């Protein structure tokens, strides 16, 4: 496959706009495919807000930026070198998009899905060229958060995985190759496990939403921004490291796992969760909160780089 110069972003929602911003910053031409009339204005506003963060992270260059092109249908695509699919996480919709894409792009062009939960084998099950399809799942917002996890389906070729990894590394992403496909991939399974317990704690009246969020952001979340769960417990084992921790505190962990629960998202519980987050926000609007979060993420990335994390 020749060098990737022109990318199609299929789906101009939040993730699609974020990918578009990053692609443009890295000197790529971008075509956004979305039938909604407001997508062009929304994307342009998003790019304008995202650009200072991209500059602060050193992801932009001095080269002139070519504005993204917008088309209503996949049939309007031409000259595409790579596809980043960002449509809603509905299997039949994505399979139809892949079917339409295969009618207009070259056979070797990679189709990477941003799907947060769907298995790549299911995405490629009806494709004519399933070997070029994989999941490339980011964490929102992908123009700032560097992780992207690559998940192959049963028919994804090793060449596709290598070329996709090379592409995202060129974008200064931290590439993770998931060895076995499973619903939710890797990052979302980890976050889902924590969220399940967070919802269960609310349902049981153990703590309210605000205190649960504080417990993470001012507690283990501060460590997790620097070291992962395994390395955290390796450090927790003192001079004996992880082995000492597992030998001495492993039984305590196992006992705790048995106590974890799963709540049913009833209307009553959902209302309690929503009320809890509204109380936590104290009238902060989503736009300003998102901007503060993104600015803080930029500084956090700088901090991690400074200290080698």
N, C-alpha and C positions, 0 to 999 in steps of 0.2 A: 504494500500500500504506500502511495506517495505521501509526502508531507501534508498534514491536515492544515488547511487554510480557511475553509468555509464550513461552518457548522449550522445544522438545522436544529433549532430548539422547538420541539413539538409540544405545544401547551405553554401559554404565556401567563400562568398563574404565579404565585409567590416564588416557588422554586424555579420556574422557568425564567422569571425576571432576574433572579439572583444569578443563575448560571449565565444568562446573557451578559450581565454586567462583568462577570469574571472573564468570559470569552473575549469581550471587547477590550478589556484591560490588557489581555495577553496578546493583542494584535491579531485577533481572528475576525474574519467576516462572519456575520450572524444573520440568519434568516429565521424569524419567529413565525410559526404557523399557529394561528388561532382565529376562529371565526368571529369572535366577539368584537364589536365596533370600538369598544373602549380600550382595547389591549395596547394600542400604539401610545396613547396618552399616558396610560398607567405605567408602561414600561419606561418611557422617557423620564417620567417623574422619579421612578425607582432608581434608574441609572444615575440621575443627578444627585440623589441622596447617597447612593452607594459610593460614588467616585472618591470623595475625600477619604473614606476608610480604605479603599483600594490603594490610593496614593500613600497613605500612612503605612501600609503594609509592604510598600515597595513592589506592588504588583503591576503598576502601570509603566509605560515607557514614554519616551519623547515623541514617538511616531504619532502622526495625526490619526485620530479615531474615526473610522467610518461608521456612521449611524447604522443601526440594524435595519434590515429590510423586513417588511411585514406582508405576509400572504394569508389568504383566507383558507386555502385548501392545500393538502399535500401534493396534489396534482400540479401545482404551480412551482414546485421545487425543481431546481436544475443546478448542476455543478457542485453538488454537496459532497463533502469529504468525510463527514461524521454526523451522526444523529444523536442528540440528547433528548430522549422522550420524557416529557414531564406532565403527561395527562393524568387525570384522576385515577386513583388506584382501583380500577374496575377491570377485571380480566378480559371480558368480552370486548370492551372498548379498546384496550391496548392491543389485543389480537387483531382487531379490525384496522387499527392504525398501522400495525406492522404489515398487514396485507396490502394496504394502500401504499406504504413506503416502498415495498418491494417492486411495485409497478414502475417507480420513477427513479430510484437510485441504483447505482451500479451494484453488482452482486457481492463485491468485496467490502462495501462500505459498512462499517460497524454501526449497529443500532444498540445504544446503551440506554437502558431504562432507569429512571430515577425512583422506581417503585420502592416504597418503604416496607412492603410486606410480601408481595407476590413472588413466587418462585420463578426463576428464569426458564426452567423446563416447561412450565405452563405457558409462559409468554411465547416460547419458540415452538410450541407443539403443532401449530398450523402453518408455520413458515416454510417457504421454499428453500431458504438458505439459513437454517437454524444455527449454523456454526458461527455466524457473525453477530449473534444476539447474546447479551449478558445484562446483568443488573449492575449499575454504577450508582449506588445510593449514597447521597451526601447527608450531612446534618444541616438543618436550617440555621442560619442563612449560609448557603454554600459558597458565596463570594468571600466570606470571612472565615468561617470554620473550615479548617483545612482537610479534615478527614473525608475520604471517599472509599467506600468498601465495594470491591469488585466481586461479583458472585457468578460463577459459570453455571449454565444449565447442563443437562446430560449431553447435549450435542454441541456445546460451545467449544470451539477449537482453542488449542493452546496459543496459536498465533494471535487470535482475537484478544485473548487475555493479555498477552505481552504487549500488543500494540495499544490496547486501552490503557494499560499501566503506564506506558511511555508517554501517552498523550496527557494523562492527568498529572504525571510528574512534571511535564513541561509547564503545566499550569500552577506549579508549586503546591500541589496537593499532597497530603500524606496518604499514600495508597495502602490499603489493606486487602489482601486476597483471602476471601473466606473459602475454606477448604471443602465445605459441604453445604449444599443449599438447604435452607429450612425457613419456614415462615418467619418473617421479621428480620432475617439475616443475622447480623451480629449486634450492632449498636442498638437497634430498636428492641431486641430481645432483652438486653441488659437494662435499658431504660424502662421497658414495660414491666420488668420484674419489680423494680423499685416503685413504679407508679401503682402497681397492684397493691402493694403493702401500704402505700400512702393513702389510697382510697379506702382500704380496709380499716385503717386506723381511724379515719373520719367516721366510717359507718359504725364502728364500735364505740365511738365517743371517747377515744383515748386522748385525742388532741384535735385541735381545730386546724383548718387549712393554713392559716398564717404561721402557726407555730411549727407545723410540719415543714413548710418551705424554709423557715428560719433554721430549723434543725439541720437541713441539708446545706444551705448556702453558707452558714456560719460554722458548720461542723465538717463532716466528711467531704462535702463538696469542695471545700478549699484544698484538701489534699488531692482529691481526684483530678483537679485541674492541673496538677503537677505529676502525680504518679497514679497508676491504675490500681485496682483492688489487690492484685497479686503482689505487686511491689509494696503497696501499703502495709500488707501483713508481713512481708519479708522484713521491712523496717521495724514493724511491731514486735518481731521476734528477737530484737536486740542483737547481741554478738552471735547468737545461734541462728539468726536469720529465719527464713521461711520454714525450714525443717523443725526448728524449735517451736515456732508458733503453732504449726500443725499438730505436733506431738502433744503440746500442752493445752492449747486452746481450741484445737479441732473439735473435740467433743462438745464444747460449749456452742460452737457454730452449728453443729448437727442438731443439738437440742433446740436452738433458735429456729432453724429451718422448719422444724415440726410445728412450731407455734404460728408460723406465717399463715395468713388467711386470704380468702378471696371473697370479695363483696359482689353482690348483684347490683348492677347499675339501674336501680329502680328510679322512677320519676322523683320520688321523695329524696333519694340520695343525690341524684343529679342536682336538684334544687339546692340542697345543702352545700354541695361543692361550689356551685355557681355563686351562691350568697357568700360563701367563705372567701372566694377570690375577689369578689367585689369589695368586701370589707378590707381585704389585704391591700388592694390597689388604692383605696382612699381617693377616688375620683381621678386617678391618673389615667390619661387616655392612652390607647394602645400605640398610636404613632410615636408619641414622645417617649414612651417606655421602651419601644423597640429601638429607637435611635440611641437612647442611653445605654441599652444593652449592647448594641453593636459597637459603640464607642469603647465601652468597657472591654469587650471581647478583643478589640484591636490592641488595647493596652496589655491585656492578659497574654496575647500571643507574643508581643514584644518582650514581656517579662519572662515567659517560658524560654524564649530564644536566648535571652541574656544569661540565664542560669543553666542552660543546657537541658531543659526539659522539653 
